[in-house]
Amino acid sequence: MDEATALIVDLLARGHAVQFRARGDSMYPVIRDDDLLHVEPSQPIARGDVVLVLAERGLTAHRVISRRGTTLVTRGDNAPAPDDPCDAAQVLGKVLYAERDGRHVNVRSAAAQAAAFLRRTLRQ
């Protein structure tokens, strides 16, 4: 684990919010590469939330697509397949918003807007 990851994990475990730059396009278009993510320590987790997990590949911010007891399945909005299931105890925090061009993008409501747009488009 690199120093930045270790610091993020430690701060969230101590109850502090963190901000860091997103890398990659697995959550496109809601979260884009280089967006500033605002993550709060773990809170109640529901389907549709974007959570931060320390996965084998490193810190991963993906959406919860299902939950059964303490087992979560996440997936990037732009990913072709879900991630391996994880235990809710592995969740470091919840992504509340992304900051892009000085604006806050609510990652939960943005996904709902994107889904509604797709439904409208597919009906035409």
C-alpha positions as CSV (number, residue, x, y, z in Angstrom):
1,M,0.0,0.0,0.0
2,D,1.5,3.4,-1.0
3,E,1.7,6.3,1.5
4,A,-1.3,8.2,0.1
5,T,-3.5,5.1,0.3
6,A,-2.4,4.4,3.8
7,L,-3.1,8.0,4.8
8,I,-6.6,7.9,3.3
9,V,-7.4,4.6,5.1
10,D,-6.1,5.9,8.4
11,L,-8.0,9.2,8.2
12,L,-11.3,7.5,7.4
13,A,-10.8,4.9,10.1
14,R,-10.3,7.8,12.6
15,G,-13.6,9.4,11.5
16,H,-12.2,12.1,9.3
17,A,-13.5,13.0,5.8
18,V,-11.0,12.9,3.0
19,Q,-10.7,14.4,-0.5
20,F,-8.6,12.9,-3.3
21,R,-8.4,12.9,-7.1
22,A,-10.2,10.1,-9.0
23,R,-8.2,8.1,-11.5
24,G,-9.8,6.1,-14.3
25,D,-13.1,6.0,-16.1
26,S,-15.0,3.1,-14.4
27,M,-17.6,5.5,-13.0
28,Y,-17.9,7.7,-16.1
29,P,-19.9,9.9,-16.7
30,V,-20.9,10.5,-13.0
31,I,-17.3,10.5,-11.8
32,R,-14.6,11.5,-14.3
33,D,-10.9,11.1,-14.2
34,D,-9.3,13.9,-12.2
35,D,-12.6,14.8,-10.3
36,L,-12.0,15.6,-6.7
37,L,-13.9,13.0,-4.6
38,H,-15.3,13.9,-1.1
39,V,-15.5,10.8,1.1
40,E,-17.1,10.6,4.5
41,P,-16.3,7.8,6.9
42,S,-18.6,4.8,6.6
43,Q,-22.3,5.5,7.2
44,P,-25.3,3.3,6.6
45,I,-24.9,1.9,3.2
46,A,-27.7,1.4,0.7
47,R,-28.0,0.2,-2.9
48,G,-27.1,3.1,-5.2
49,D,-24.5,4.6,-2.9
50,V,-21.0,5.0,-4.1
51,V,-18.6,3.5,-1.6
52,L,-14.8,3.5,-1.2
53,V,-13.3,0.1,-0.8
54,L,-9.7,-1.0,-0.4
55,A,-9.6,-3.7,-3.1
56,E,-6.7,-5.8,-4.3
57,R,-6.2,-3.2,-7.1
58,G,-6.2,-0.3,-4.6
59,L,-8.8,2.3,-3.6
60,T,-11.9,1.7,-5.6
61,A,-15.0,4.0,-5.6
62,H,-17.9,2.0,-7.1
63,R,-21.7,1.9,-6.8
64,V,-23.4,-0.6,-4.6
65,I,-25.7,-2.7,-6.9
66,S,-26.8,-5.2,-4.3
67,R,-26.6,-6.0,-0.6
68,R,-27.5,-9.1,1.2
69,G,-26.8,-8.9,4.9
70,T,-23.2,-7.7,5.2
71,T,-22.2,-8.8,1.7
72,L,-22.1,-6.0,-0.9
73,V,-21.7,-6.2,-4.7
74,T,-20.3,-3.1,-6.3
75,R,-19.8,-2.1,-9.9
76,G,-18.4,0.9,-11.8
77,D,-21.2,2.7,-13.7
78,N,-19.0,2.3,-16.8
79,A,-17.8,-1.2,-16.1
80,P,-19.0,-4.3,-18.0
81,A,-19.3,-6.6,-14.9
82,P,-19.7,-6.3,-11.2
83,D,-16.8,-6.5,-8.8
84,D,-16.2,-9.5,-6.5
85,P,-18.5,-9.4,-3.5
86,C,-17.1,-7.8,-0.4
87,D,-18.0,-7.5,3.2
88,A,-19.5,-4.2,4.4
89,A,-16.6,-4.1,6.9
90,Q,-14.3,-3.5,3.9
91,V,-16.0,-0.2,3.1
92,L,-13.9,2.7,4.1
93,G,-16.4,5.4,3.4
94,K,-19.1,6.8,1.2
95,V,-18.5,9.2,-1.7
96,L,-20.9,12.1,-1.1
97,Y,-19.9,14.1,-4.2
98,A,-17.4,14.7,-6.9
99,E,-16.1,18.2,-7.5
100,R,-15.6,19.2,-11.1
101,D,-14.9,22.7,-12.4
102,G,-15.8,24.2,-9.1
103,R,-19.2,22.5,-9.0
104,H,-20.4,19.7,-6.7
105,V,-21.8,16.7,-8.5
106,N,-24.0,14.5,-6.2
107,V,-23.0,11.0,-7.2
108,R,-26.2,9.5,-6.1
109,S,-28.6,11.9,-7.8
110,A,-26.4,12.2,-10.9
111,A,-26.8,8.4,-11.4
112,A,-30.6,8.7,-11.1
113,Q,-30.6,11.5,-13.7
114,A,-28.4,9.4,-16.1
115,A,-30.6,6.4,-15.7
116,A,-33.7,8.5,-16.4
117,F,-32.1,9.9,-19.5
118,L,-31.2,6.4,-20.8
119,R,-34.8,5.2,-20.2
120,R,-36.2,8.2,-22.1
121,T,-33.7,7.7,-24.9
122,L,-34.4,4.0,-25.3
123,R,-38.1,4.6,-25.5
124,Q,-37.8,6.9,-28.5
